[in-house]
Structures are given as C-alpha cells and as structure tokens.
Amino acid sequence: MTEENKSSAFTSMAGAKATGDAPIIGIGMLGYAFMGKAHSNAFKKIPYMMYPPAAIPRMVAIAGRNEEAVCEAAKRYGYETYYTDWRDMLKNDAIDVFDNGGPNNTHAAPCIAAAAAGKHVFCEKPLGRSAEEAKSMLDAVQKAGVKHMVAFNYRFVPAIMQAKKIIESGKLGQIYHWRAVYLQEWGMDKTMPTSWRFQKDVAGSGALGDLGAHIIDLARFLVGEPKSVMGYQQTWIKERPDGSGGMVKSDVDDGFVAAIEFENGALGTLEATRFAKGRKNFNNFEINGENGSIQFNLERMNELNVFWAGDEPNTTQGFHNVLVTEAHHPYWENWWPHGHIIGWEHSFVHEFDHFFRAIVNDTNVAPYGADFVDGYRNAVICDAIVESANSGRRVDIKYEEI
C-alpha cells in the first residue's frame, strides 16, 4: 500500500475526532526480543480483534544495536524500517508512540528523549532501576504533557480485572490478607552464560524487579497502597560464565520475600524467585476479605477460585472454580464463545488497546492502566524492600509529592 493509499484508507490523528474514523498511530519500538515479539503481536491483532478499534497501529520503525538482528526483526514483525540508534528513530515524524521494550538500563534516557520530542511513551517494567531514575522519567512525561504507560500487563488479564470489579463493588468487604508469589526456575543453571538480567548496573535488581514488580503492582491495584515493608533477599549463584571462558560477578538478588502492611490495615506477603525448581511462570495470589476470598494462578489464567461466606455449598466444600470466559466478563466481547480460552499474549492486546484509547480520547491511563506514577511508586516499594533487606529493619513507604 502506498503512502497515498494509507492516507485515504485511514484518517490522521487530527481528523479522527471530526470523522469518527479510527486514526493511525505510528509506533516506534526499541527492542526486538521477548517483549518486542509480544508487543508486535498485539499491534497486529488490535485492528481486527478490538473492533471497532480506537486506533490503527502503524508499525513504523524498530530499533536495536545489532543491525543484522534488528533488520531481521523488522522483516519478521512487519516494521517499515529499522534503526541501530534510537536517537535517530525518534527523529521520524511518523512516530506518535515510543514503545520501549529494551533492557532496564535503556529505559530512562530514551523515554525522556521521546517525551521531549512529543511522543507518547509506553515502557516495559520496571520503569526505572531505582526510584530516583523512575521519578526522572515521570517528571519528563508530565512536563511534556504526553500519555504514559508502564507494561504491567497482568492488570489486563480478564480474570484479574474481574477480581478488581468484585473488590470495587464492595462485595468482598474489608480486605484482611494479600499473599502473592511469582516463581520461575530458569535462573538455577550454574552453567548458563550470564545476561543483563544478572548485572545490577543494567537490570537494577534481579527477581525483585523482574518478577516481584508485577506482584507489587497487583497488590497496589487490587488492595491499596502499602504503608511499610520488611524484606529479605538472597543471591545463591554469585558468579556466572561470561561466554568466553571466564566468570563474571552476578550482583542481583536471585530471590526475595517481603511482608507488607497496607494503609487500609491489610497485611500481605510477597515472594519472587528464579530458583523454584519445577515452576515455569507461577504467578499466584490470594485475597482474603470479610465476606470471602479470591485466588488466581496465571498458569490457569482464565479461571478464578472464589469462596463466599454463607454461599452454599461453599461453606461445606470450600472454594469453587469460575471460568472467566462469559460475554459479560472483561474484554470477552472481543474474543470467542464462552469456554474458548485465551492466552498470555492477549493481555498485551488489551493493554495497548487501553493505551491507544487514552491517546485518542484524551483520557487518563490510570486507574485501570499503570501510568508512570504507578511505575515510580512501584520502584519506591522495590527500593524499600532492598533497604529493609540490607538494614534488617522495617522501612516505611514514602513517595515524593507528584
């Protein structure tokens, strides 16, 4: 399709409100690996599955340092062009949204530059390697007046959004307990060559920022703001092969646990590790309230286990399983008949659709999407867990004024 044909087929961003047609939103993405694949898949599905779409993603450009790899990614995913320097990509006027899926040490500078260039900014989690870095990114997007979102995609799993609706309805009553674990096993191989995920200067943290950030976000999303934390961390493999016959230091946490006191009086626990043999992607939480309980397991992501006090036969038989695939459940009007389950990748479809709707309609990303305020506060909590683990004392959660 020529540029002329593209212009006639779809409206511009400026013309969308006048005609009611879906505008084109130009995407420029940094990174082409795991998240690059997940995000690109979402862009392709949105126009025909989240129908009628709020916007049509145009996959303008993708950037990465390895020219051979980024060229192949552009061809595979369908980007119009590629760059080996994100700075050059941001000069492309066809890009409306900068999508940052790069390693953690490439989050701050590109996002800040994209905001200054007037691009809306979507960034993978954790937002920054520290609360200070995350705050600098938040300041930049707020100063620029652009839309901003952090990729806490699990908020957009239908079952989790259904749990959110139940809690908001008041049906669960006062919440007493939150307990969550995020367990994987892939870090246990001592012979595996190191990667950026094991280097503090690149990653910022290990299991805490990689996995723990997700369950911290879900705790804030579903229960509320934490008041204080008490944490522990451990690194079991302190050196890893460097890929060329030598060894290099691993200076991030392999696992952590933390206890949380929430502002609303609830108590919680968090645990994340890459050393749980047999666990592939076990993101599991349970909420206990005065009128019942809700339990979720990402590996069975279309289901909720629920218990309601006084609801026969629950009172004698315990939890019952609910398949969250009915037409009235979140997002299901866009998918299949009930019982025809969706997968992990569809959370990104819902997430980006939410972001595009905020851009087109000039609405807030929060509270259902995670914006950079959420990303900053998540980083504050992560830093507090590290401080607690290092000091051996409880640490109060203190956010800077925003």
DOPA-380290 format. One record per atom (N, C-alpha, C): residue number from 1; x, y, z. Coordinates in steps of 0.1 Angstrom, whole numbers. Layout:
lumgu_east_north_up
NUM_X_Y_Z;
...
//
This chain:
lumgu_east_north_up
1_8_-12_0;
1_0_0_0;
1_9_12_0;
2_6_22_-9;
2_14_34_-10;
2_10_43_2;
3_19_53_4;
3_15_63_14;
3_2_71_11;
4_0_73_-2;
4_-12_80_-6;
4_-24_71_-3;
5_-23_58_-5;
5_-34_49_-2;
5_-37_48_13;
6_-26_48_21;
6_-27_48_35;
6_-35_60_40;
7_-32_71_34;
7_-39_84_38;
7_-54_83_35;
8_-58_77_24;
8_-72_77_20;
8_-79_66_28;
9_-72_55_32;
9_-79_44_39;
9_-82_48_54;
10_-73_56_60;
10_-75_59_74;
10_-73_74_76;
11_-79_79_87;
11_-77_93_90;
11_-64_95_98;
12_-60_108_98;
12_-49_111_107;
12_-54_113_121;
13_-44_114_130;
13_-48_117_144;
13_-57_129_145;
14_-53_140_138;
14_-61_152_139;
14_-75_151_133;
15_-77_142_123;
15_-90_141_117;
15_-99_131_124;
16_-94_124_134;
16_-102_113_139;
16_-115_118_146;
17_-113_128_154;
17_-125_133_162;
17_-136_139_153;
18_-131_144_142;
18_-141_151_133;
18_-149_140_125;
19_-143_129_121;
19_-149_120_113;
19_-155_107_120;
20_-149_105_132;
20_-153_93_139;
20_-145_80_134;
21_-137_82_124;
21_-129_70_119;
21_-117_68_128;
22_-112_55_128;
22_-100_52_136;
22_-88_58_131;
23_-81_66_139;
23_-68_72_134;
23_-57_62_133;
24_-47_65_126;
24_-34_58_126;
24_-26_63_137;
25_-19_54_144;
25_-10_58_155;
25_4_51_151;
26_14_59_148;
26_27_54_143;
26_35_49_155;
27_40_37_154;
27_47_30_165;
27_62_30_162;
28_70_34_171;
28_85_33_170;
28_89_25_183;
29_95_13_181;
29_98_4_192;
29_113_2_194;
30_117_2_206;
30_131_-1_210;
30_131_-15_215;
31_139_-24_209;
31_140_-38_214;
31_132_-47_205;
32_138_-59_203;
32_132_-68_193;
32_131_-83_198;
33_134_-85_211;
33_135_-98_216;
33_121_-102_222;
34_121_-107_234;
34_109_-113_240;
34_97_-103_240;
35_99_-91_246;
35_89_-81_246;
35_86_-75_232;
36_96_-74_224;
36_94_-70_211;
36_84_-78_203;
37_85_-91_205;
37_76_-101_198;
37_62_-100_204;
38_61_-99_218;
38_48_-98_224;
38_41_-85_220;
39_48_-74_220;
39_42_-61_216;
39_37_-61_202;
40_46_-66_193;
40_43_-66_179;
40_31_-74_176;
41_30_-85_182;
41_18_-94_181;
41_6_-87_184;
42_6_-79_195;
42_-6_-71_199;
42_-9_-61_189;
43_0_-54_183;
43_-3_-44_173;
43_-10_-50_161;
44_-6_-61_158;
44_-12_-68_146;
44_-27_-72_149;
45_-29_-76_161;
45_-43_-81_164;
45_-53_-71_167;
46_-49_-59_172;
46_-58_-49_177;
46_-68_-45_166;
47_-64_-42_154;
47_-74_-36_144;
47_-86_-45_141;
48_-84_-58_142;
48_-95_-67_138;
48_-101_-74_150;
49_-94_-75_162;
49_-100_-81_173;
49_-106_-72_183;
50_-100_-60_185;
50_-106_-50_194;
50_-114_-41_186;
51_-124_-47_180;
51_-132_-40_169;
51_-145_-34_174;
52_-148_-22_170;
52_-141_-13_162;
52_-129_-7_169;
53_-117_-6_163;
53_-106_-2_170;
53_-106_13_173;
54_-100_17_184;
54_-98_31_188;
54_-88_37_178;
55_-78_29_174;
55_-67_34_166;
55_-62_22_158;
56_-55_25_147;
56_-48_15_139;
56_-33_17_141;
57_-27_7_148;
57_-12_8_149;
57_-5_7_136;
58_3_17_133;
58_12_16_121;
58_26_13_126;
59_31_2_122;
59_44_-3_127;
59_55_4_119;
60_59_16_123;
60_68_25_115;
60_82_20_116;
61_87_18_128;
61_102_15_129;
61_105_7_142;
62_116_0_141;
62_121_-7_153;
62_136_-5_154;
63_141_-4_166;
63_155_0_168;
63_162_-11_177;
64_174_-13_174;
64_183_-22_182;
64_197_-20_178;
65_207_-24_187;
65_221_-22_184;
65_227_-31_173;
66_222_-44_173;
66_227_-54_164;
66_219_-52_151;
67_226_-47_140;
67_219_-44_128;
67_213_-57_121;
68_221_-68_121;
68_216_-80_115;
68_203_-84_122;
69_203_-84_135;
69_192_-89_143;
69_180_-80_142;
70_182_-67_142;
70_171_-57_142;
70_165_-57_128;
71_173_-59_118;
71_168_-59_104;
71_159_-72_102;
72_163_-83_108;
72_155_-95_107;
72_142_-93_115;
73_143_-86_126;
73_131_-84_134;
73_121_-75_126;
74_126_-65_120;
74_117_-56_112;
74_110_-64_101;
75_118_-73_95;
75_112_-81_84;
75_102_-91_90;
76_105_-97_101;
76_96_-107_107;
76_83_-101_112;
77_84_-90_119;
77_72_-84_125;
77_65_-75_116;
78_71_-70_106;
78_64_-61_97;
78_66_-46_99;
79_77_-42_105;
79_80_-28_106;
79_85_-22_93;
80_82_-10_90;
80_85_-4_77;
80_100_-1_76;
81_107_1_87;
81_121_4_86;
81_127_1_100;
82_141_1_100;
82_147_-1_113;
82_159_9_115;
83_163_10_128;
83_174_19_131;
83_183_11_141;
84_196_15_141;
84_206_9_151;
84_208_19_162;
85_202_31_161;
85_203_41_172;
85_189_47_174;
86_184_45_186;
86_171_50_190;
86_170_65_188;
87_181_72_189;
87_180_87_188;
87_176_90_174;
88_181_83_164;
88_177_85_150;
88_163_82_148;
89_158_71_154;
89_144_67_153;
89_135_78_158;
90_138_84_169;
90_129_95_175;
90_128_107_166;
91_137_109_156;
91_136_120_146;
91_125_117_136;
92_120_105_135;
92_110_101_125;
92_96_107_129;
93_91_116_121;
93_79_123_124;
93_67_115_123;
94_68_103_117;
94_57_94_116;
94_54_86_129;
95_63_87_138;
95_61_80_151;
95_54_89_161;
96_42_84_165;
96_34_90_176;
96_37_84_190;
97_40_71_190;
97_42_64_203;
97_56_58_203;
98_63_60_213;
98_76_53_215;
98_73_42_225;
99_76_30_220;
99_74_18_228;
99_88_12_232;
100_91_13_245;
100_104_9_250;
100_104_-5_256;
101_109_-15_248;
101_110_-28_253;
101_124_-33_255;
102_133_-23_257;
102_147_-26_258;
102_151_-30_272;
103_164_-35_275;
103_168_-38_288;
103_166_-26_298;
104_167_-28_311;
104_163_-18_320;
104_172_-6_320;
105_185_-7_316;
105_193_4_316;
105_191_13_304;
106_182_9_295;
106_178_17_283;
106_164_22_285;
107_159_22_297;
107_145_28_299;
107_145_43_300;
108_154_48_308;
108_153_62_312;
108_156_72_301;
109_168_72_295;
109_173_81_286;
109_164_82_273;
110_161_70_267;
110_152_70_255;
110_138_75_258;
111_132_71_269;
111_118_76_273;
111_118_91_275;
112_128_96_282;
112_129_110_285;
112_130_118_272;
113_139_113_263;
113_140_120_250;
113_128_119_241;
114_121_107_242;
114_109_106_234;
114_98_116_239;
115_97_117_252;
115_87_126_258;
115_90_141_253;
116_103_144_254;
116_107_158_250;
116_104_160_235;
117_104_149_227;
117_101_150_213;
117_86_150_210;
118_78_149_220;
118_64_150_219;
118_57_136_216;
119_65_125_218;
119_59_112_216;
119_52_107_229;
120_41_100_227;
120_35_93_239;
120_45_81_242;
121_46_78_255;
121_56_68_259;
121_50_56_266;
122_53_44_261;
122_50_32_267;
122_63_25_271;
123_65_20_283;
123_77_15_288;
123_75_1_295;
124_84_-8_292;
124_84_-21_299;
124_87_-18_314;
125_83_-28_322;
125_86_-27_336;
125_100_-34_339;
126_107_-31_350;
126_103_-20_359;
126_106_-7_352;
127_99_4_356;
127_101_17_349;
127_115_21_350;
128_121_22_361;
128_135_26_363;
128_142_15_372;
129_156_16_372;
129_164_7_380;
129_163_11_395;
130_158_23_397;
130_157_29_411;
130_145_38_411;
131_141_42_423;
131_130_52_424;
131_135_65_418;
132_147_69_421;
132_152_81_416;
132_152_82_400;
133_156_71_394;
133_155_70_379;
133_141_71_374;
134_132_63_381;
134_118_63_377;
134_112_77_378;
135_115_84_389;
135_110_97_391;
135_114_107_380;
136_126_106_375;
136_131_114_365;
136_123_112_352;
137_119_100_350;
137_111_96_338;
137_97_102_340;
138_91_100_352;
138_78_106_355;
138_78_121_353;
139_88_128_358;
139_89_142_356;
139_89_146_341;
140_96_138_333;
140_98_142_319;
140_84_140_312;
141_77_130_314;
141_64_128_307;
141_54_138_312;
142_54_142_324;
142_45_152_329;
142_48_165_324;
143_61_169_323;
143_65_181_317;
143_61_183_303;
144_62_171_295;
144_59_172_281;
144_44_171_278;
145_36_166_288;
145_22_165_286;
145_18_154_277;
146_26_143_276;
146_23_132_268;
146_16_121_276;
147_9_112_269;
147_4_100_276;
147_15_90_280;
148_14_83_291;
148_25_75_295;
148_19_62_302;
149_26_51_300;
149_21_38_305;
149_32_29_307;
150_31_21_318;
150_41_11_322;
150_35_-3_319;
151_43_-12_314;
151_37_-25_309;
151_35_-35_320;
152_26_-32_330;
152_21_-41_339;
152_9_-48_333;
153_12_-57_324;
153_2_-63_315;
153_-8_-72_323;
154_-4_-77_335;
154_-13_-86_342;
154_-26_-80_347;
155_-26_-66_348;
155_-38_-59_351;
155_-49_-63_341;
156_-45_-66_328;
156_-54_-67_317;
156_-57_-82_314;
157_-54_-91_323;
157_-59_-105_322;
157_-74_-104_327;
158_-83_-110_319;
158_-98_-108_322;
158_-101_-113_337;
159_-95_-124_341;
159_-98_-128_355;
159_-94_-118_365;
160_-82_-112_363;
160_-77_-102_373;
160_-86_-90_373;
161_-90_-85_361;
161_-99_-74_360;
161_-112_-77_366;
162_-117_-89_365;
162_-129_-93_372;
162_-127_-93_387;
163_-116_-97_392;
163_-113_-96_406;
163_-114_-81_411;
164_-108_-73_402;
164_-108_-58_405;
164_-123_-53_406;
165_-131_-57_397;
165_-145_-53_397;
165_-152_-58_410;
166_-149_-70_414;
166_-156_-76_426;
166_-152_-68_438;
167_-139_-64_439;
167_-134_-57_450;
167_-140_-43_450;
168_-141_-36_439;
168_-146_-23_438;
168_-161_-23_441;
169_-168_-34_439;
169_-182_-34_442;
169_-185_-35_457;
170_-175_-38_465;
170_-176_-39_479;
170_-181_-53_484;
171_-183_-62_474;
171_-188_-75_478;
171_-179_-83_487;
172_-166_-81_485;
172_-156_-88_493;
172_-155_-83_507;
173_-159_-70_509;
173_-159_-64_522;
173_-144_-59_525;
174_-142_-57_538;
174_-128_-53_542;
174_-118_-64_538;
175_-107_-60_533;
175_-97_-69_529;
175_-87_-71_541;
176_-84_-83_545;
176_-75_-86_556;
176_-61_-91_551;
177_-61_-99_541;
177_-48_-105_537;
177_-46_-105_522;
178_-33_-102_518;
178_-29_-104_504;
178_-16_-113_505;
179_-16_-123_497;
179_-3_-131_496;
179_-1_-135_482;
180_11_-132_477;
180_14_-134_463;
180_28_-140_462;
181_29_-149_452;
181_42_-154_448;
181_44_-154_433;
182_56_-152_428;
182_59_-153_414;
182_72_-161_413;
183_70_-173_408;
183_81_-183_409;
183_84_-188_395;
184_97_-188_392;
184_103_-194_380;
184_115_-202_383;
185_120_-210_374;
185_131_-219_377;
185_144_-216_369;
186_143_-207_358;
186_153_-207_348;
186_167_-202_353;
187_167_-195_364;
187_180_-190_369;
187_189_-200_377;
188_185_-212_378;
188_192_-222_386;
188_204_-228_380;
189_204_-227_366;
189_215_-234_359;
189_228_-226_361;
190_238_-232_368;
190_251_-225_370;
190_259_-224_358;
191_256_-233_348;
191_265_-232_336;
191_259_-223_325;
192_248_-217_328;
192_242_-208_318;
192_250_-195_317;
193_254_-191_306;
193_261_-178_305;
193_253_-166_310;
194_260_-157_316;
194_253_-145_322;
194_246_-137_311;
195_237_-129_316;
195_230_-120_307;
195_228_-107_315;
196_222_-97_308;
196_220_-84_315;
196_211_-85_327;
197_203_-96_328;
197_194_-97_339;
197_201_-101_352;
198_214_-104_351;
198_221_-108_363;
198_231_-97_367;
199_231_-85_360;
199_240_-74_362;
199_233_-62_368;
200_237_-58_380;
200_229_-48_387;
200_230_-34_379;
201_241_-31_373;
201_242_-18_366;
201_233_-18_354;
202_229_-29_348;
202_220_-29_337;
202_205_-32_342;
203_203_-42_351;
203_190_-46_355;
203_185_-38_366;
204_193_-33_375;
204_189_-27_387;
204_187_-36_399;
205_180_-47_396;
205_177_-58_406;
205_175_-71_398;
206_173_-81_406;
206_171_-94_399;
206_156_-99_399;
207_153_-109_407;
207_140_-114_408;
207_130_-103_413;
208_135_-94_421;
208_127_-83_426;
208_121_-74_415;
209_129_-69_406;
209_124_-60_396;
209_118_-68_384;
210_123_-80_382;
210_119_-88_370;
210_105_-94_373;
211_103_-100_385;
211_91_-107_388;
211_83_-100_399;
212_90_-96_409;
212_84_-90_421;
212_76_-77_418;
213_82_-70_408;
213_75_-57_404;
213_60_-60_400;
214_58_-71_393;
214_45_-75_389;
214_35_-77_400;
215_39_-85_410;
215_30_-87_422;
215_29_-75_431;
216_39_-67_431;
216_38_-54_438;
216_28_-46_432;
217_28_-45_418;
217_18_-37_411;
217_4_-43_414;
218_2_-56_413;
218_-11_-62_416;
218_-16_-59_430;
219_-6_-59_439;
219_-10_-56_453;
219_-16_-42_454;
220_-9_-32_448;
220_-14_-19_448;
220_-27_-17_440;
221_-28_-24_429;
221_-40_-24_420;
221_-52_-29_427;
222_-51_-40_434;
222_-62_-48_440;
222_-65_-44_455;
223_-55_-42_462;
223_-56_-40_477;
223_-55_-25_481;
224_-44_-19_476;
224_-42_-5_480;
224_-27_-2_483;
225_-25_10_487;
225_-11_15_490;
225_-5_8_502;
226_8_4_501;
226_14_-2_513;
226_19_9_522;
227_20_6_535;
227_24_16_545;
227_39_13_548;
228_43_0_549;
228_56_-3_553;
228_60_-17_548;
229_73_-20_547;
229_77_-34_542;
229_88_-38_551;
230_90_-52_552;
230_101_-58_558;
230_106_-69_548;
231_118_-68_543;
231_122_-77_532;
231_135_-84_535;
232_137_-95_527;
232_149_-103_527;
232_152_-107_513;
233_165_-107_510;
233_170_-111_496;
233_181_-120_498;
234_183_-128_487;
234_195_-138_487;
234_200_-139_472;
235_213_-140_471;
235_219_-144_458;
235_226_-157_460;
236_222_-168_454;
236_228_-181_455;
236_239_-184_446;
237_238_-179_434;
237_249_-181_424;
237_255_-167_422;
238_268_-166_427;
238_274_-153_428;
238_283_-150_416;
239_286_-160_408;
239_294_-159_395;
239_288_-167_384;
240_288_-162_372;
240_283_-170_361;
240_293_-169_349;
241_292_-179_340;
241_301_-179_329;
241_299_-166_320;
242_310_-160_315;
242_309_-148_307;
242_307_-151_292;
243_307_-164_288;
243_306_-168_275;
243_319_-169_267;
244_330_-165_273;
244_343_-166_266;
244_353_-173_275;
245_349_-182_284;
245_358_-190_292;
245_360_-184_306;
246_356_-172_309;
246_358_-167_322;
246_345_-166_330;
247_346_-160_341;
247_335_-159_350;
247_333_-144_353;
248_320_-140_356;
248_316_-127_359;
248_307_-126_371;
249_308_-116_379;
249_300_-115_391;
249_286_-113_388;
250_277_-120_395;
250_263_-118_395;
250_259_-110_408;
251_254_-98_407;
251_253_-90_418;
251_238_-85_420;
252_229_-93_416;
252_214_-90_418;
252_209_-102_427;
253_197_-99_432;
253_190_-109_440;
253_185_-121_431;
254_187_-133_436;
254_181_-145_429;
254_167_-147_434;
255_164_-143_447;
255_151_-144_452;
255_149_-134_464;
256_136_-131_467;
256_133_-122_478;
256_120_-126_484;
257_118_-123_496;
257_105_-123_503;
257_103_-110_511;
258_90_-106_512;
258_87_-94_520;
258_74_-95_526;
259_73_-89_538;
259_60_-87_544;
259_56_-72_542;
260_42_-70_540;
260_37_-56_538;
260_26_-53_547;
261_26_-41_552;
261_14_-36_559;
261_8_-25_550;
262_-5_-26_547;
262_-12_-17_538;
262_-18_-5_546;
263_-20_6_539;
263_-26_17_546;
263_-40_14_551;
264_-47_5_545;
264_-61_2_549;
264_-61_-9_560;
265_-50_-13_565;
265_-49_-22_576;
265_-47_-36_572;
266_-48_-39_559;
266_-45_-53_554;
266_-30_-57_556;
267_-28_-70_557;
267_-14_-75_558;
267_-11_-83_545;
268_1_-83_541;
268_4_-90_529;
268_18_-96_529;
269_20_-106_520;
269_33_-112_518;
269_36_-112_503;
270_49_-111_499;
270_54_-111_486;
270_66_-121_485;
271_66_-129_475;
271_78_-137_472;
271_80_-139_458;
272_93_-137_453;
272_96_-140_439;
272_110_-146_438;
273_111_-155_429;
273_124_-162_427;
273_125_-167_413;
274_138_-169_409;
274_141_-176_397;
274_148_-189_400;
275_145_-194_413;
275_151_-206_418;
275_141_-216_424;
276_129_-217_417;
276_119_-226_422;
276_118_-237_412;
277_125_-248_415;
277_125_-259_405;
277_111_-264_402;
278_108_-266_390;
278_95_-271_385;
278_85_-260_382;
279_88_-248_386;
279_79_-237_384;
279_83_-229_371;
280_74_-228_362;
280_77_-222_349;
280_74_-207_349;
281_61_-204_352;
281_57_-190_353;
281_45_-189_363;
282_48_-192_375;
282_38_-194_385;
282_36_-181_393;
283_26_-173_387;
283_22_-160_393;
283_9_-163_400;
284_9_-163_413;
284_-3_-168_421;
284_-5_-158_432;
285_-18_-154_434;
285_-21_-145_446;
285_-35_-150_452;
286_-36_-147_465;
286_-49_-149_472;
286_-52_-137_480;
287_-65_-133_480;
287_-70_-122_487;
287_-81_-127_497;
288_-80_-124_510;
288_-90_-128_520;
288_-97_-116_525;
289_-110_-116_524;
289_-118_-105_529;
289_-128_-109_539;
290_-136_-100_544;
290_-145_-104_555;
290_-157_-112_549;
291_-160_-111_536;
291_-171_-119_531;
291_-167_-130_522;
292_-154_-132_519;
292_-150_-143_510;
292_-135_-141_507;
293_-131_-150_497;
293_-117_-150_493;
293_-117_-152_478;
294_-106_-147_472;
294_-103_-148_457;
294_-89_-154_455;
295_-88_-164_447;
295_-74_-169_444;
295_-72_-170_429;
296_-60_-166_424;
296_-57_-166_410;
296_-43_-172_407;
297_-42_-180_396;
297_-30_-186_392;
297_-28_-183_377;
298_-17_-175_374;
298_-15_-172_360;
298_-14_-184_350;
299_-9_-195_355;
299_-8_-207_347;
299_-22_-213_344;
300_-32_-208_350;
300_-46_-211_347;
300_-54_-198_346;
301_-49_-190_337;
301_-53_-175_337;
301_-67_-172_333;
302_-75_-182_328;
302_-89_-179_325;
302_-98_-183_337;
303_-92_-185_349;
303_-100_-190_360;
303_-98_-182_372;
304_-108_-181_381;
304_-107_-176_394;
304_-113_-187_404;
305_-106_-189_415;
305_-112_-197_426;
305_-117_-187_436;
306_-130_-189_440;
306_-137_-180_449;
306_-144_-187_460;
307_-145_-180_471;
307_-153_-185_483;
307_-161_-174_488;
308_-174_-176_490;
308_-183_-166_496;
308_-189_-171_509;
309_-187_-164_520;
309_-193_-168_533;
309_-208_-169_532;
310_-214_-180_537;
310_-228_-182_536;
310_-234_-186_523;
311_-225_-189_513;
311_-230_-193_500;
311_-228_-208_498;
312_-239_-215_500;
312_-239_-230_498;
312_-237_-233_484;
313_-229_-244_481;
313_-223_-253_491;
313_-209_-249_495;
314_-205_-236_493;
314_-191_-232_496;
314_-188_-235_511;
315_-198_-232_520;
315_-195_-232_534;
315_-191_-246_538;
316_-194_-256_531;
316_-190_-270_534;
316_-180_-276_525;
317_-179_-270_513;
317_-170_-276_503;
317_-158_-267_499;
318_-157_-255_504;
318_-146_-247_502;
318_-147_-239_489;
319_-136_-235_483;
319_-136_-227_471;
319_-143_-234_459;
320_-148_-226_450;
320_-153_-232_437;
320_-146_-224_426;
321_-145_-231_415;
321_-138_-226_403;
321_-147_-219_393;
322_-143_-207_389;
322_-151_-200_379;
322_-143_-198_367;
323_-149_-202_355;
323_-142_-200_342;
323_-146_-186_338;
324_-136_-177_337;
324_-139_-163_334;
324_-139_-161_318;
325_-149_-166_312;
325_-150_-165_297;
325_-164_-162_292;
326_-172_-157_301;
326_-186_-153_297;
326_-186_-140_290;
327_-196_-137_282;
327_-197_-125_274;
327_-196_-112_283;
328_-201_-113_296;
328_-202_-102_304;
328_-189_-100_312;
329_-179_-109_310;
329_-166_-107_317;
329_-157_-97_309;
330_-148_-91_316;
330_-139_-81_309;
330_-133_-86_297;
331_-134_-78_286;
331_-128_-80_273;
331_-134_-91_264;
332_-143_-99_270;
332_-147_-111_262;
332_-156_-108_250;
333_-162_-96_250;
333_-170_-93_238;
333_-161_-93_225;
334_-148_-92_227;
334_-139_-91_215;
334_-133_-105_211;
335_-136_-115_219;
335_-130_-128_216;
335_-139_-139_212;
336_-140_-150_219;
336_-147_-162_214;
336_-159_-166_223;
337_-167_-175_219;
337_-178_-180_227;
337_-172_-185_240;
338_-181_-185_251;
338_-176_-189_264;
338_-170_-203_264;
339_-160_-204_272;
339_-152_-216_273;
339_-141_-218_263;
340_-140_-209_253;
340_-129_-209_244;
340_-118_-199_249;
341_-109_-205_256;
341_-100_-197_264;
341_-90_-189_255;
342_-85_-178_261;
342_-74_-170_255;
342_-61_-172_263;
343_-50_-166_258;
343_-37_-169_264;
343_-30_-156_269;
344_-18_-159_274;
344_-9_-148_280;
344_-7_-137_271;
345_-6_-139_258;
345_-3_-128_248;
345_-14_-118_247;
346_-26_-123_250;
346_-38_-114_248;
346_-39_-103_258;
347_-31_-104_269;
347_-31_-93_279;
347_-24_-81_273;
348_-15_-83_264;
348_-9_-72_257;
348_-18_-65_247;
349_-27_-73_241;
349_-37_-67_232;
349_-46_-58_240;
350_-51_-62_251;
350_-60_-54_260;
350_-52_-41_265;
351_-40_-43_268;
351_-31_-33_274;
351_-29_-21_264;
352_-25_-25_252;
352_-22_-15_242;
352_-35_-8_237;
353_-46_-16_236;
353_-59_-10_232;
353_-63_1_243;
354_-61_-2_255;
354_-63_7_266;
354_-55_20_264;
355_-42_18_261;
355_-33_30_259;
355_-37_38_247;
356_-41_32_236;
356_-45_39_224;
356_-58_47_226;
357_-67_41_234;
357_-79_48_237;
357_-77_60_245;
358_-67_59_255;
358_-64_71_263;
358_-58_82_254;
359_-50_78_244;
359_-44_88_235;
359_-55_94_226;
360_-63_86_220;
360_-73_91_210;
360_-84_99_217;
361_-88_95_229;
361_-99_102_236;
361_-94_112_246;
362_-81_113_248;
362_-75_122_258;
362_-81_119_272;
363_-80_106_275;
363_-84_102_289;
363_-72_97_296;
364_-74_95_309;
364_-63_90_318;
364_-60_76_316;
365_-47_72_316;
365_-43_58_316;
365_-47_51_329;
366_-45_58_340;
366_-49_53_353;
366_-64_56_355;
367_-71_48_364;
367_-65_39_374;
367_-64_24_369;
368_-70_21_357;
368_-70_7_353;
368_-57_3_346;
369_-51_13_339;
369_-38_10_334;
369_-28_16_343;
370_-16_11_342;
370_-5_16_351;
370_3_27_343;
371_2_39_349;
371_10_50_343;
371_23_52_350;
372_31_62_346;
372_44_64_352;
372_43_67_367;
373_32_72_372;
373_31_74_386;
373_31_60_393;
374_24_51_387;
374_24_37_392;
374_38_31_391;
375_45_34_380;
375_58_28_378;
375_68_34_388;
376_67_47_391;
376_75_53_401;
376_72_48_415;
377_60_47_419;
377_56_41_432;
377_60_27_434;
378_60_19_423;
378_64_5_423;
378_79_5_426;
379_87_14_420;
379_101_15_422;
379_105_19_437;
380_97_28_442;
380_99_32_456;
380_97_20_465;
381_87_11_463;
381_85_-1_471;
381_96_-11_469;
382_101_-12_457;
382_112_-21_454;
382_125_-16_462;
383_127_-3_461;
383_139_2_468;
383_137_0_483;
384_125_1_489;
384_123_0_503;
384_126_-15_507;
385_122_-25_499;
385_125_-39_502;
385_140_-41_502;
386_147_-35_493;
386_162_-36_493;
386_168_-30_505;
387_163_-18_509;
387_168_-11_521;
387_165_-19_533;
388_153_-25_534;
388_150_-34_545;
388_159_-46_546;
389_161_-52_535;
389_169_-64_534;
389_184_-61_539;
390_189_-50_535;
390_202_-46_538;
390_204_-41_553;
391_193_-35_558;
391_194_-29_571;
391_189_-38_582;
392_180_-48_578;
392_174_-57_588;
392_163_-50_596;
393_157_-40_591;
393_146_-33_598;
393_134_-30_588;
394_123_-27_594;
394_111_-23_587;
394_113_-9_581;
395_108_-7_569;
395_110_5_562;
395_96_11_558;
396_94_23_562;
396_81_30_558;
396_82_34_543;
397_70_33_536;
397_69_37_522;
397_66_52_522;
398_75_59_515;
398_74_74_514;
398_75_78_499;
399_65_83_493;
399_65_88_480;
399_68_103_479;
400_75_108_469;
400_77_122_467;
400_64_128_462;
401_61_140_465;
401_49_147_461;
401_49_148_446;
402_38_145_439;
402_37_144_425;
402_27_155_420;
//
